[in-house]
Amino acid sequence: MEFVVWGGAALSLMGLAGIVYSIVAVSRAKKANLSDEELRARVGMILPINLGALFISMIGLMAVIIGVWLS
C-alpha cells in the first residue's frame, strides 16, 4: 500500500501547487488596478482552478490516510 501513500502525496502536492497558483493570480489581478467588472471576471476565471485544486488535494490526502490505514 506504499504506492497509495506516495500517489496521494503527489496528488496533494499538485493540489497545493494549484492553490498557490490561484493565490498568486488573484493577487496579481488585485494589483492590476482593474475595474470592478474586470476584476470579477478575472477572479471568476480563476475560481474553477482553485476549486479543482482543492478537490485534487482532498483526494490526495484521503489516499494518504487510506494508504496509511491499510498498511
All heavy atoms as a GROMACS GRO file, in nm:
protein
  524
    1MET      N    1   0.081  -0.120   0.000
    1MET     CA    2   0.000   0.000   0.000
    1MET      C    3   0.086   0.127   0.000
    1MET      O    4   0.033   0.237   0.008
    1MET     CB    5  -0.091   0.000   0.122
    1MET     CG    6  -0.208  -0.093   0.110
    1MET     SD    7  -0.308  -0.036  -0.024
    1MET     CE    8  -0.366  -0.184  -0.091
    2GLU      N    9   0.214   0.107  -0.010
    2GLU     CA   10   0.304   0.223  -0.011
    2GLU      C   11   0.280   0.311  -0.133
    2GLU      O   12   0.290   0.434  -0.125
    2GLU     CB   13   0.448   0.175  -0.008
    2GLU     CG   14   0.548   0.286   0.009
    2GLU     CD   15   0.689   0.233   0.025
    2GLU    OE1   16   0.706   0.120   0.073
    2GLU    OE2   17   0.780   0.308  -0.011
    3PHE      N   18   0.244   0.250  -0.246
    3PHE     CA   19   0.219   0.328  -0.367
    3PHE      C   20   0.097   0.418  -0.351
    3PHE      O   21   0.090   0.525  -0.412
    3PHE     CB   22   0.204   0.237  -0.489
    3PHE     CG   23   0.085   0.145  -0.484
    3PHE    CD1   24  -0.035   0.184  -0.539
    3PHE    CD2   25   0.094   0.021  -0.424
    3PHE    CE1   26  -0.145   0.101  -0.536
    3PHE    CE2   27  -0.015  -0.063  -0.420
    3PHE     CZ   28  -0.136  -0.023  -0.475
    4VAL      N   29   0.000   0.377  -0.271
    4VAL     CA   30  -0.118   0.462  -0.247
    4VAL      C   31  -0.077   0.586  -0.168
    4VAL      O   32  -0.123   0.697  -0.197
    4VAL     CB   33  -0.227   0.382  -0.173
    4VAL    CG1   34  -0.345   0.472  -0.136
    4VAL    CG2   35  -0.275   0.266  -0.256
    5VAL      N   36   0.011   0.567  -0.071
    5VAL     CA   37   0.057   0.680   0.010
    5VAL      C   38   0.136   0.778  -0.077
    5VAL      O   39   0.111   0.901  -0.074
    5VAL     CB   40   0.143   0.632   0.129
    5VAL    CG1   41   0.204   0.749   0.203
    5VAL    CG2   42   0.060   0.545   0.222
    6TRP      N   43   0.229   0.726  -0.156
    6TRP     CA   44   0.310   0.815  -0.240
    6TRP      C   45   0.229   0.880  -0.351
    6TRP      O   46   0.249   0.997  -0.386
    6TRP     CB   47   0.430   0.740  -0.296
    6TRP     CG   48   0.535   0.718  -0.192
    6TRP    CD1   49   0.566   0.598  -0.135
    6TRP    CD2   50   0.618   0.816  -0.130
    6TRP    NE1   51   0.664   0.617  -0.040
    6TRP    CE2   52   0.698   0.749  -0.036
    6TRP    CE3   53   0.632   0.953  -0.145
    6TRP    CZ2   54   0.791   0.815   0.044
    6TRP    CZ3   55   0.726   1.019  -0.066
    6TRP    CH2   56   0.803   0.951   0.027
    7GLY      N   57   0.136   0.806  -0.407
    7GLY     CA   58   0.048   0.864  -0.508
    7GLY      C   59  -0.040   0.973  -0.450
    7GLY      O   60  -0.061   1.078  -0.511
    8GLY      N   61  -0.091   0.950  -0.330
    8GLY     CA   62  -0.172   1.051  -0.261
    8GLY      C   63  -0.090   1.174  -0.227
    8GLY      O   64  -0.139   1.287  -0.238
    9ALA      N   65   0.034   1.152  -0.187
    9ALA     CA   66   0.121   1.266  -0.157
    9ALA      C   67   0.147   1.348  -0.283
    9ALA      O   68   0.148   1.472  -0.279
    9ALA     CB   69   0.252   1.218  -0.097
   10ALA      N   70   0.166   1.280  -0.396
   10ALA     CA   71   0.187   1.351  -0.522
   10ALA      C   72   0.062   1.431  -0.561
   10ALA      O   73   0.072   1.547  -0.604
   10ALA     CB   74   0.223   1.252  -0.633
   11LEU      N   75  -0.055   1.371  -0.543
   11LEU     CA   76  -0.179   1.444  -0.572
   11LEU      C   77  -0.195   1.565  -0.481
   11LEU      O   78  -0.237   1.672  -0.525
   11LEU     CB   79  -0.300   1.352  -0.556
   11LEU     CG   80  -0.331   1.258  -0.671
   11LEU    CD1   81  -0.446   1.166  -0.633
   11LEU    CD2   82  -0.365   1.336  -0.795
   12SER      N   83  -0.162   1.550  -0.355
   12SER     CA   84  -0.172   1.661  -0.261
   12SER      C   85  -0.078   1.775  -0.300
   12SER      O   86  -0.115   1.893  -0.291
   12SER     CB   87  -0.141   1.614  -0.119
   12SER     OG   88  -0.238   1.526  -0.075
   13LEU      N   89   0.042   1.740  -0.344
   13LEU     CA   90   0.136   1.844  -0.386
   13LEU      C   91   0.088   1.914  -0.513
   13LEU      O   92   0.105   2.036  -0.527
   13LEU     CB   93   0.274   1.785  -0.408
   13LEU     CG   94   0.348   1.747  -0.280
   13LEU    CD1   95   0.481   1.680  -0.314
   13LEU    CD2   96   0.371   1.868  -0.193
   14MET      N   97   0.027   1.839  -0.605
   14MET     CA   98  -0.029   1.902  -0.725
   14MET      C   99  -0.142   1.997  -0.688
   14MET      O  100  -0.151   2.108  -0.742
   14MET     CB  101  -0.080   1.795  -0.821
   14MET     CG  102   0.028   1.718  -0.892
   14MET     SD  103  -0.028   1.580  -0.992
   14MET     CE  104  -0.180   1.635  -1.062
   15GLY      N  105  -0.225   1.955  -0.595
   15GLY     CA  106  -0.333   2.042  -0.550
   15GLY      C  107  -0.281   2.166  -0.480
   15GLY      O  108  -0.332   2.277  -0.501
   16LEU      N  109  -0.176   2.149  -0.401
   16LEU     CA  110  -0.116   2.264  -0.333
   16LEU      C  111  -0.058   2.362  -0.433
   16LEU      O  112  -0.072   2.484  -0.417
   16LEU     CB  113  -0.009   2.216  -0.236
   16LEU     CG  114   0.062   2.324  -0.156
   16LEU    CD1  115  -0.036   2.396  -0.064
   16LEU    CD2  116   0.175   2.264  -0.076
   17ALA      N  117   0.004   2.310  -0.538
   17ALA     CA  118   0.058   2.398  -0.643
   17ALA      C  119  -0.055   2.477  -0.711
   17ALA      O  120  -0.039   2.596  -0.739
   17ALA     CB  121   0.135   2.316  -0.745
   18GLY      N  122  -0.168   2.413  -0.734
   18GLY     CA  123  -0.282   2.483  -0.793
   18GLY      C  124  -0.338   2.590  -0.701
   18GLY      O  125  -0.377   2.698  -0.747
   19ILE      N  126  -0.340   2.562  -0.572
   19ILE     CA  127  -0.388   2.661  -0.477
   19ILE      C  128  -0.294   2.781  -0.472
   19ILE      O  129  -0.340   2.897  -0.472
   19ILE     CB  130  -0.405   2.597  -0.338
   19ILE    CG1  131  -0.518   2.494  -0.341
   19ILE    CG2  132  -0.432   2.703  -0.231
   19ILE    CD1  133  -0.525   2.406  -0.218
   20VAL      N  134  -0.164   2.755  -0.472
   20VAL     CA  135  -0.067   2.865  -0.472
   20VAL      C  136  -0.080   2.946  -0.600
   20VAL      O  137  -0.075   3.070  -0.597
   20VAL     CB  138   0.076   2.810  -0.453
   20VAL    CG1  139   0.180   2.917  -0.479
   20VAL    CG2  140   0.093   2.752  -0.314
   21TYR      N  141  -0.100   2.879  -0.713
   21TYR     CA  142  -0.121   2.950  -0.839
   21TYR      C  143  -0.243   3.041  -0.831
   21TYR      O  144  -0.239   3.156  -0.877
   21TYR     CB  145  -0.136   2.851  -0.955
   21TYR     CG  146  -0.184   2.918  -1.081
   21TYR    CD1  147  -0.097   2.993  -1.159
   21TYR    CD2  148  -0.318   2.910  -1.120
   21TYR    CE1  149  -0.141   3.056  -1.273
   21TYR    CE2  150  -0.362   2.972  -1.234
   21TYR     CZ  151  -0.274   3.045  -1.310
   21TYR     OH  152  -0.318   3.109  -1.423
   22SER      N  153  -0.351   2.991  -0.772
   22SER     CA  154  -0.473   3.071  -0.759
   22SER      C  155  -0.449   3.194  -0.674
   22SER      O  156  -0.495   3.304  -0.706
   22SER     CB  157  -0.585   2.987  -0.698
   22SER     OG  158  -0.616   2.879  -0.780
   23ILE      N  159  -0.376   3.176  -0.564
   23ILE     CA  160  -0.347   3.290  -0.476
   23ILE      C  161  -0.266   3.395  -0.550
   23ILE      O  162  -0.295   3.515  -0.543
   23ILE     CB  163  -0.274   3.241  -0.350
   23ILE    CG1  164  -0.368   3.157  -0.264
   23ILE    CG2  165  -0.217   3.358  -0.270
   23ILE    CD1  166  -0.300   3.084  -0.150
   24VAL      N  167  -0.163   3.351  -0.622
   24VAL     CA  168  -0.078   3.445  -0.695
   24VAL      C  169  -0.157   3.514  -0.806
   24VAL      O  170  -0.144   3.636  -0.825
   24VAL     CB  171   0.046   3.372  -0.751
   24VAL    CG1  172   0.123   3.459  -0.848
   24VAL    CG2  173   0.136   3.324  -0.638
   25ALA      N  174  -0.241   3.442  -0.876
   25ALA     CA  175  -0.318   3.501  -0.986
   25ALA      C  176  -0.417   3.605  -0.935
   25ALA      O  177  -0.431   3.712  -0.996
   25ALA     CB  178  -0.391   3.391  -1.063
   26VAL      N  179  -0.484   3.578  -0.825
   26VAL     CA  180  -0.578   3.675  -0.769
   26VAL      C  181  -0.503   3.797  -0.715
   26VAL      O  182  -0.547   3.911  -0.732
   26VAL     CB  183  -0.666   3.610  -0.660
   26VAL    CG1  184  -0.745   3.715  -0.584
   26VAL    CG2  185  -0.759   3.509  -0.723
   27SER      N  186  -0.387   3.773  -0.655
   27SER     CA  187  -0.307   3.884  -0.604
   27SER      C  188  -0.262   3.975  -0.718
   27SER      O  189  -0.268   4.099  -0.706
   27SER     CB  190  -0.186   3.830  -0.529
   27SER     OG  191  -0.102   3.934  -0.488
   28ARG      N  192  -0.220   3.916  -0.829
   28ARG     CA  193  -0.181   3.997  -0.945
   28ARG      C  194  -0.300   4.073  -1.002
   28ARG      O  195  -0.286   4.187  -1.047
   28ARG     CB  196  -0.121   3.908  -1.053
   28ARG     CG  197   0.017   3.860  -1.021
   28ARG     CD  198   0.072   3.779  -1.135
   28ARG     NE  199   0.203   3.725  -1.100
   28ARG     CZ  200   0.264   3.631  -1.168
   28ARG    NH1  201   0.206   3.578  -1.275
   28ARG    NH2  202   0.382   3.588  -1.131
   29ALA      N  203  -0.416   4.010  -1.002
   29ALA     CA  204  -0.535   4.077  -1.055
   29ALA      C  205  -0.572   4.197  -0.968
   29ALA      O  206  -0.614   4.301  -1.019
   29ALA     CB  207  -0.651   3.978  -1.063
   30LYS      N  208  -0.558   4.183  -0.837
   30LYS     CA  209  -0.591   4.295  -0.749
   30LYS      C  210  -0.492   4.410  -0.766
   30LYS      O  211  -0.529   4.526  -0.756
   30LYS     CB  212  -0.590   4.249  -0.604
   30LYS     CG  213  -0.712   4.170  -0.566
   30LYS     CD  214  -0.713   4.139  -0.418
   30LYS     CE  215  -0.840   4.067  -0.379
   30LYS     NZ  216  -0.845   4.041  -0.235
   31LYS      N  217  -0.366   4.377  -0.791
   31LYS     CA  218  -0.264   4.481  -0.807
   31LYS      C  219  -0.271   4.549  -0.944
   31LYS      O  220  -0.210   4.653  -0.963
   31LYS     CB  221  -0.125   4.422  -0.788
   31LYS     CG  222  -0.096   4.385  -0.646
   31LYS     CD  223   0.044   4.328  -0.632
   31LYS     CE  224   0.069   4.285  -0.489
   31LYS     NZ  225   0.203   4.226  -0.474
   32ALA      N  226  -0.345   4.493  -1.038
   32ALA     CA  227  -0.352   4.546  -1.174
   32ALA      C  228  -0.444   4.667  -1.186
   32ALA      O  229  -0.455   4.724  -1.294
   32ALA     CB  230  -0.397   4.438  -1.271
   33ASN      N  231  -0.509   4.707  -1.076
   33ASN     CA  232  -0.600   4.822  -1.076
   33ASN      C  233  -0.706   4.812  -1.186
   33ASN      O  234  -0.727   4.903  -1.265
   33ASN     CB  235  -0.522   4.953  -1.090
   33ASN     CG  236  -0.439   4.982  -0.968
   33ASN    OD1  237  -0.476   4.945  -0.857
   33ASN    ND2  238  -0.326   5.048  -0.987
   34LEU      N  239  -0.771   4.698  -1.191
   34LEU     CA  240  -0.878   4.675  -1.288
   34LEU      C  241  -1.009   4.733  -1.236
   34LEU      O  242  -1.024   4.758  -1.117
   34LEU     CB  243  -0.895   4.525  -1.312
   34LEU     CG  244  -0.773   4.450  -1.363
   34LEU    CD1  245  -0.799   4.301  -1.362
   34LEU    CD2  246  -0.735   4.496  -1.502
   35SER      N  247  -1.101   4.753  -1.327
   35SER     CA  248  -1.233   4.796  -1.284
   35SER      C  249  -1.300   4.680  -1.210
   35SER      O  250  -1.255   4.566  -1.216
   35SER     CB  251  -1.318   4.840  -1.404
   35SER     OG  252  -1.350   4.726  -1.482
   36ASP      N  253  -1.408   4.712  -1.142
   36ASP     CA  254  -1.476   4.611  -1.061
   36ASP      C  255  -1.525   4.495  -1.148
   36ASP      O  256  -1.510   4.378  -1.110
   36ASP     CB  257  -1.593   4.675  -0.987
   36ASP     CG  258  -1.655   4.582  -0.885
   36ASP    OD1  259  -1.578   4.513  -0.814
   36ASP    OD2  260  -1.779   4.578  -0.875
   37GLU      N  261  -1.580   4.525  -1.263
   37GLU     CA  262  -1.630   4.420  -1.352
   37GLU      C  263  -1.517   4.332  -1.406
   37GLU      O  264  -1.530   4.210  -1.414
   37GLU     CB  265  -1.708   4.482  -1.466
   37GLU     CG  266  -1.838   4.546  -1.423
   37GLU     CD  267  -1.907   4.614  -1.539
   37GLU    OE1  268  -1.861   4.598  -1.654
   37GLU    OE2  269  -2.008   4.682  -1.514
   38GLU      N  270  -1.405   4.396  -1.444
   38GLU     CA  271  -1.292   4.319  -1.495
   38GLU      C  272  -1.231   4.231  -1.386
   38GLU      O  273  -1.192   4.118  -1.413
   38GLU     CB  274  -1.186   4.413  -1.552
   38GLU     CG  275  -1.228   4.484  -1.678
   38GLU     CD  276  -1.128   4.590  -1.719
   38GLU    OE1  277  -1.048   4.635  -1.635
   38GLU    OE2  278  -1.130   4.628  -1.838
   39LEU      N  279  -1.224   4.284  -1.264
   39LEU     CA  280  -1.169   4.207  -1.153
   39LEU      C  281  -1.258   4.087  -1.123
   39LEU      O  282  -1.209   3.976  -1.103
   39LEU     CB  283  -1.155   4.295  -1.029
   39LEU     CG  284  -1.096   4.228  -0.905
   39LEU    CD1  285  -0.955   4.179  -0.933
   39LEU    CD2  286  -1.097   4.323  -0.788
   40ARG      N  287  -1.389   4.107  -1.124
   40ARG     CA  288  -1.482   3.996  -1.102
   40ARG      C  289  -1.469   3.891  -1.212
   40ARG      O  290  -1.474   3.771  -1.185
   40ARG     CB  291  -1.626   4.047  -1.096
   40ARG     CG  292  -1.659   4.117  -0.968
   40ARG     CD  293  -1.803   4.166  -0.972
   40ARG     NE  294  -1.832   4.253  -0.861
   40ARG     CZ  295  -1.889   4.213  -0.749
   40ARG    NH1  296  -1.921   4.086  -0.734
   40ARG    NH2  297  -1.913   4.298  -0.652
   41ALA      N  298  -1.452   3.934  -1.335
   41ALA     CA  299  -1.437   3.840  -1.446
   41ALA      C  300  -1.308   3.760  -1.431
   41ALA      O  301  -1.308   3.637  -1.452
   41ALA     CB  302  -1.438   3.915  -1.579
   42ARG      N  303  -1.200   3.825  -1.394
   42ARG     CA  304  -1.074   3.754  -1.380
   42ARG      C  305  -1.078   3.656  -1.263
   42ARG      O  306  -1.031   3.543  -1.274
   42ARG     CB  307  -0.960   3.855  -1.361
   42ARG     CG  308  -0.829   3.786  -1.352
   42ARG     CD  309  -0.712   3.840  -1.425
   42ARG     NE  310  -0.726   3.935  -1.529
   42ARG     CZ  311  -0.635   4.029  -1.552
   42ARG    NH1  312  -0.530   4.040  -1.475
   42ARG    NH2  313  -0.650   4.113  -1.652
   43VAL      N  314  -1.134   3.699  -1.151
   43VAL     CA  315  -1.146   3.608  -1.036
   43VAL      C  316  -1.243   3.494  -1.070
   43VAL      O  317  -1.222   3.381  -1.028
   43VAL     CB  318  -1.192   3.686  -0.910
   43VAL    CG1  319  -1.228   3.592  -0.797
   43VAL    CG2  320  -1.083   3.782  -0.865
   44GLY      N  321  -1.344   3.523  -1.148
   44GLY     CA  322  -1.436   3.419  -1.192
   44GLY      C  323  -1.369   3.314  -1.278
   44GLY      O  324  -1.408   3.197  -1.276
   45MET      N  325  -1.267   3.352  -1.355
   45MET     CA  326  -1.193   3.255  -1.435
   45MET      C  327  -1.098   3.172  -1.349
   45MET      O  328  -1.067   3.058  -1.382
   45MET     CB  329  -1.113   3.326  -1.544
   45MET     CG  330  -1.199   3.386  -1.652
   45MET     SD  331  -1.109   3.452  -1.796
   45MET     CE  332  -0.969   3.531  -1.726
   46ILE      N  333  -1.053   3.229  -1.239
   46ILE     CA  334  -0.958   3.160  -1.151
   46ILE      C  335  -1.030   3.066  -1.055
   46ILE      O  336  -0.974   2.964  -1.012
   46ILE     CB  337  -0.871   3.263  -1.075
   46ILE    CG1  338  -0.789   3.345  -1.173
   46ILE    CG2  339  -0.781   3.196  -0.974
   46ILE    CD1  340  -0.723   3.466  -1.113
   47LEU      N  341  -1.154   3.094  -1.024
   47LEU     CA  342  -1.229   3.015  -0.926
   47LEU      C  343  -1.237   2.866  -0.960
   47LEU      O  344  -1.212   2.784  -0.872
   47LEU     CB  345  -1.369   3.074  -0.908
   47LEU     CG  346  -1.457   3.004  -0.806
   47LEU    CD1  347  -1.400   3.022  -0.666
   47LEU    CD2  348  -1.598   3.059  -0.813
   48PRO      N  349  -1.266   2.826  -1.084
   48PRO     CA  350  -1.268   2.681  -1.113
   48PRO      C  351  -1.133   2.613  -1.092
   48PRO      O  352  -1.126   2.497  -1.051
   48PRO     CB  353  -1.311   2.673  -1.259
   48PRO     CG  354  -1.376   2.802  -1.288
   48PRO     CD  355  -1.313   2.903  -1.199
   49ILE      N  356  -1.025   2.685  -1.120
   49ILE     CA  357  -0.892   2.629  -1.097
   49ILE      C  358  -0.871   2.606  -0.948
   49ILE      O  359  -0.820   2.502  -0.906
   49ILE     CB  360  -0.784   2.723  -1.154
   49ILE    CG1  361  -0.798   2.735  -1.304
   49ILE    CG2  362  -0.644   2.676  -1.115
   49ILE    CD1  363  -0.715   2.844  -1.366
   50ASN      N  364  -0.914   2.703  -0.868
   50ASN     CA  365  -0.900   2.690  -0.723
   50ASN      C  366  -0.982   2.573  -0.670
   50ASN      O  367  -0.933   2.493  -0.589
   50ASN     CB  368  -0.942   2.821  -0.657
   50ASN     CG  369  -0.916   2.822  -0.509
   50ASN    OD1  370  -0.832   2.749  -0.459
   50ASN    ND2  371  -0.987   2.906  -0.437
   51LEU      N  372  -1.105   2.561  -0.715
   51LEU     CA  373  -1.189   2.451  -0.669
   51LEU      C  374  -1.135   2.315  -0.713
   51LEU      O  375  -1.138   2.218  -0.637
   51LEU     CB  376  -1.332   2.471  -0.719
   51LEU     CG  377  -1.408   2.588  -0.656
   51LEU    CD1  378  -1.544   2.604  -0.723
   51LEU    CD2  379  -1.423   2.568  -0.507
   52GLY      N  380  -1.086   2.307  -0.836
   52GLY     CA  381  -1.026   2.183  -0.883
   52GLY      C  382  -0.903   2.146  -0.804
   52GLY      O  383  -0.881   2.029  -0.771
   53ALA      N  384  -0.821   2.246  -0.771
   53ALA     CA  385  -0.701   2.220  -0.692
   53ALA      C  386  -0.737   2.173  -0.551
   53ALA      O  387  -0.672   2.082  -0.497
   53ALA     CB  388  -0.615   2.345  -0.685
   54LEU      N  389  -0.839   2.231  -0.493
   54LEU     CA  390  -0.883   2.186  -0.361
   54LEU      C  391  -0.934   2.043  -0.365
   54LEU      O  392  -0.907   1.963  -0.275
   54LEU     CB  393  -0.992   2.280  -0.307
   54LEU     CG  394  -0.947   2.415  -0.258
   54LEU    CD1  395  -1.067   2.505  -0.230
   54LEU    CD2  396  -0.862   2.402  -0.135
   55PHE      N  397  -1.006   2.009  -0.472
   55PHE     CA  398  -1.058   1.873  -0.487
   55PHE      C  399  -0.944   1.772  -0.503
   55PHE      O  400  -0.944   1.667  -0.438
   55PHE     CB  401  -1.153   1.867  -0.607
   55PHE     CG  402  -1.208   1.730  -0.632
   55PHE    CD1  403  -1.304   1.677  -0.548
   55PHE    CD2  404  -1.164   1.654  -0.739
   55PHE    CE1  405  -1.356   1.551  -0.570
   55PHE    CE2  406  -1.215   1.529  -0.762
   55PHE     CZ  407  -1.311   1.477  -0.677
   56ILE      N  408  -0.847   1.804  -0.587
   56ILE     CA  409  -0.732   1.714  -0.607
   56ILE      C  410  -0.655   1.697  -0.477
   56ILE      O  411  -0.614   1.586  -0.442
   56ILE     CB  412  -0.642   1.768  -0.720
   56ILE    CG1  413  -0.713   1.754  -0.853
   56ILE    CG2  414  -0.508   1.695  -0.723
   56ILE    CD1  415  -0.642   1.823  -0.968
   57SER      N  416  -0.636   1.806  -0.406
   57SER     CA  417  -0.565   1.798  -0.278
   57SER      C  418  -0.641   1.712  -0.178
   57SER      O  419  -0.581   1.632  -0.106
   57SER     CB  420  -0.544   1.939  -0.223
   57SER     OG  421  -0.473   1.935  -0.103
   58MET      N  422  -0.772   1.726  -0.174
   58MET     CA  423  -0.853   1.647  -0.082
   58MET      C  424  -0.846   1.498  -0.117
   58MET      O  425  -0.830   1.413  -0.028
   58MET     CB  426  -0.998   1.694  -0.087
   58MET     CG  427  -1.090   1.616   0.005
   58MET     SD  428  -1.264   1.652  -0.020
   58MET     CE  429  -1.289   1.590  -0.184
   59ILE      N  430  -0.855   1.466  -0.245
   59ILE     CA  431  -0.844   1.326  -0.288
   59ILE      C  432  -0.707   1.270  -0.251
   59ILE      O  433  -0.695   1.155  -0.205
   59ILE     CB  434  -0.871   1.314  -0.439
   59ILE    CG1  435  -1.014   1.353  -0.472
   59ILE    CG2  436  -0.840   1.173  -0.490
   59ILE    CD1  437  -1.119   1.264  -0.409
   60GLY      N  438  -0.603   1.348  -0.270
   60GLY     CA  439  -0.469   1.304  -0.234
   60GLY      C  440  -0.453   1.278  -0.086
   60GLY      O  441  -0.394   1.177  -0.045
   61LEU      N  442  -0.508   1.366  -0.004
   61LEU     CA  443  -0.499   1.346   0.140
   61LEU      C  444  -0.580   1.224   0.184
   61LEU      O  445  -0.538   1.150   0.274
   61LEU     CB  446  -0.546   1.472   0.213
   61LEU     CG  447  -0.452   1.591   0.203
   61LEU    CD1  448  -0.515   1.714   0.266
   61LEU    CD2  449  -0.319   1.561   0.268
   62MET      N  450  -0.694   1.202   0.119
   62MET     CA  451  -0.771   1.082   0.150
   62MET      C  452  -0.694   0.956   0.113
   62MET      O  453  -0.697   0.856   0.185
   62MET     CB  454  -0.906   1.086   0.079
   62MET     CG  455  -1.002   1.186   0.139
   62MET     SD  456  -1.158   1.211   0.050
   62MET     CE  457  -1.199   1.054  -0.012
   63ALA      N  458  -0.624   0.959  -0.001
   63ALA     CA  459  -0.546   0.843  -0.042
   63ALA      C  460  -0.433   0.817   0.056
   63ALA      O  461  -0.403   0.701   0.088
   63ALA     CB  462  -0.489   0.866  -0.182
   64VAL      N  463  -0.370   0.923   0.105
   64VAL     CA  464  -0.264   0.905   0.206
   64VAL      C  465  -0.320   0.841   0.332
   64VAL      O  466  -0.262   0.745   0.386
   64VAL     CB  467  -0.196   1.040   0.238
   64VAL    CG1  468  -0.105   1.028   0.360
   64VAL    CG2  469  -0.116   1.089   0.119
   65ILE      N  470  -0.432   0.889   0.379
   65ILE     CA  471  -0.493   0.835   0.500
   65ILE      C  472  -0.530   0.688   0.480
   65ILE      O  473  -0.503   0.603   0.566
   65ILE     CB  474  -0.613   0.919   0.542
   65ILE    CG1  475  -0.568   1.055   0.591
   65ILE    CG2  476  -0.695   0.848   0.650
   65ILE    CD1  477  -0.679   1.154   0.612
   66ILE      N  478  -0.591   0.656   0.366
   66ILE     CA  479  -0.630   0.518   0.340
   66ILE      C  480  -0.506   0.429   0.327
   66ILE      O  481  -0.503   0.316   0.380
   66ILE     CB  482  -0.718   0.510   0.213
   66ILE    CG1  483  -0.854   0.571   0.245
   66ILE    CG2  484  -0.733   0.367   0.165
   66ILE    CD1  485  -0.943   0.588   0.124
   67GLY      N  486  -0.402   0.479   0.260
   67GLY     CA  487  -0.279   0.401   0.246
   67GLY      C  488  -0.212   0.372   0.379
   67GLY      O  489  -0.164   0.261   0.404
   68VAL      N  490  -0.210   0.471   0.466
   68VAL     CA  491  -0.151   0.452   0.600
   68VAL      C  492  -0.238   0.358   0.682
   68VAL      O  493  -0.188   0.271   0.754
   68VAL     CB  494  -0.132   0.588   0.671
   68VAL    CG1  495  -0.096   0.569   0.816
   68VAL    CG2  496  -0.025   0.668   0.600
   69TRP      N  497  -0.367   0.373   0.670
   69TRP     CA  498  -0.459   0.290   0.747
   69TRP      C  499  -0.450   0.143   0.706
   69TRP      O  500  -0.459   0.053   0.789
   69TRP     CB  501  -0.601   0.343   0.728
   69TRP     CG  502  -0.705   0.277   0.810
   69TRP    CD1  503  -0.707   0.265   0.946
   69TRP    CD2  504  -0.824   0.212   0.762
   69TRP    NE1  505  -0.820   0.198   0.985
   69TRP    CE2  506  -0.893   0.165   0.874
   69TRP    CE3  507  -0.877   0.194   0.637
   69TRP    CZ2  508  -1.014   0.098   0.863
   69TRP    CZ3  509  -0.996   0.127   0.626
   69TRP    CH2  510  -1.064   0.081   0.739
   70LEU      N  511  -0.432   0.117   0.576
   70LEU     CA  512  -0.425  -0.020   0.527
   70LEU      C  513  -0.287  -0.084   0.546
   70LEU      O  514  -0.273  -0.205   0.531
   70LEU     CB  515  -0.465  -0.025   0.380
   70LEU     CG  516  -0.611   0.005   0.350
   70LEU    CD1  517  -0.635   0.005   0.200
   70LEU    CD2  518  -0.703  -0.094   0.420
   71SER      N  519  -0.186  -0.004   0.572
   71SER     CA  520  -0.051  -0.059   0.588
   71SER      C  521  -0.031  -0.130   0.719
   71SER      O  522  -0.091  -0.111   0.817
   71SER     CB  523   0.053   0.052   0.578
   71SER     OG  524   0.054   0.104   0.448
   0.00000   0.00000   0.00000
